[in-house]
Amino acid sequence: MDRQGVAGRLALAFIHSRLTPLLMLAAPLVGLFAVVALPREEEPQIVVPMIDVFVTMPGASATEVEQRVTRPLEKLL
């Protein structure tokens, strides 16, 4: 009776396959190609928030907190 399960059968298939070394060689080559081929910006425009404010208002909905607390605080800051 075979007690290996799906994972065991899959592992045995890869262990005995002639394709496994080829896949192991191809994976880093594809990664290297991706690093070389993907375009990159020299100076990317990254927006970093200057300040983070966390406000709690127990029992209020998200919309109510936004209207009563968040918007007035944003105007002050």
NULUMSE-495026 format. One record per residue: residue in one letter; x, y, z of N, C-alpha, C in turn. Coordinates in steps of 0.2 Angstrom, whole numbers, plus 5000, padded with zeros to 4 digits. Layout:
BEGIN
aXYZXYZXYZ ...
//
This chain:
BEGIN
m500449945000500050005000500450065000 d500350114996500750174995500450225000 r500950245005500750295010501150355009 q501350375003501750435003501350495002 g500750494999500350544998500550584992 v500150644991500350684985501050714985 a501150744991501850774991502450724990 g502350664993502850614992502950594985 r502450584982502450564975502750614970 l502550684972502850734968503550744969 a503750734975504550734977504850684973 l504650624973504950564970504950584962 a504450614959504450624952505050674951 f505150724955505650774954506350744955 i506350694960507050664961507250624955 h506850584952506950544947506950574940 s506750634939506650664933507350694930 r507450684924508050714921507950794919 l507350814920507150884919507350924925 t507450904931507550934937508150984937 p508750954935509350994934509251054929 l508851044924508751094919508351144922 l507851134926507451184930507851214935 m508251184938508751214943509151264940 l509451254934509851294930509451354927 a508851344925508451394921508151444926 a508051424932507751474937508151534938 p508851524940509251584941509351624935 l509351584929509451624923508851664921 v508251644922507651684921507651744926 g507851734932507951784937508451844935 l509051814933509551864930509251904924 f508951874920508651904914508151954916 a507751944921507251994924507552054927 v508152044930508452094933508752144928 v509052114923509352154917508852184913 a508352154911507852174906507352224909 l507152224916506652264918506952344918 p506552384916506752454916506752484923 r507252534924507252564931507352634930 e507052674934507152744934507752764938 e508152814936508752834939508552874946 e508052914945507852954951507052944952 p506852894955506052884956505752934960 q505152954959504853004963504452964968 i504652964974504352934980504052984985 v503452974986503153024991503152994998 v503453025002503553005009503153055014 p502653025018502253065022502653105027 m502553165029502953195033502753185041 i502053165041501853155048501253105048 d501253055053500653015053500253025060 v499653035059499253045065498752995066 f498652965071498152915073497652935078 v497052935076496552965080495952905081 t495752895087495252855089494652885091 m494052865089493452895091492952835092 p492952805098492552745099491852755098 g491552705094490852705093490652745086 a491052775083490952815077491152775071 s490752785066490852755059491552785056 a491752755051492352775047492252845044 t491652845041491452915038491352965043 e491052955048491053005053491653035056 v492152985057492853005059493153045054 e493053025048493353065042493153135042 q492453145043492153215042492353255048 r492253225054492353265060493053275063 v493453225061494153225065494653235059 t494653185054495253185050495353245045 r494753265042494853325038495053395042 p494753405047494953465051495653465053 l495953405055496653395057497053405051 e496853375045497253385039497353455038 k496853495038496853565037497353605042 l497353585048497753615053498453605052 l498653535050499353515049499553545042 
//
